[in-house]
């Protein structure tokens, strides 16, 4: 599975991230993007974002929601 690119991530989007302290275990955290912190279009470990609750991590997946 490929990681989402920066162009696919927007503020307000629900995503799954891996925080730095969870990189070894791969434990994911779900939240809503507040800010995109990575300036490059792609990153091998995922685009770094800050969630609305202040947690920071790299995006592993975009959560699809039924509308």
Residue pairs with C-beta under 8 A, 6 or more apart in sequence:
1 61
3 42
3 43
3 45
3 46
3 47
3 58
3 59
3 60
4 15
4 46
4 47
4 59
4 61
4 62
5 41
5 42
5 47
6 36
6 38
6 40
6 41
6 42
6 47
7 41
8 62
9 15
9 33
9 36
9 47
9 49
9 59
9 62
10 33
11 33
11 34
11 35
11 36
12 32
12 33
13 32
13 33
13 62
14 30
14 31
14 32
14 33
14 62
14 63
14 65
15 30
15 31
15 32
15 33
15 49
15 51
15 59
15 60
15 61
15 62
15 63
16 28
16 29
16 30
16 59
16 60
16 61
16 62
16 63
17 28
17 29
17 30
17 31
17 46
17 49
17 51
17 55
17 56
17 57
17 58
17 59
17 60
18 26
18 27
18 28
18 29
18 46
18 57
18 58
18 60
19 27
19 29
19 55
19 56
19 57
20 56
20 57
22 28
22 29
22 57
28 60
28 61
29 51
29 55
29 57
30 63
31 51
31 52
31 53
31 55
32 51
32 52
33 49
33 50
33 51
33 52
33 59
34 49
34 50
34 51
34 52
35 49
35 50
36 47
36 48
36 49
37 48
37 49
37 50
37 56
38 47
38 48
38 49
43 58
45 58
46 57
46 58
46 59
46 60
47 58
47 59
48 56
48 57
48 58
48 59
49 56
49 57
49 58
49 59
50 56
51 57
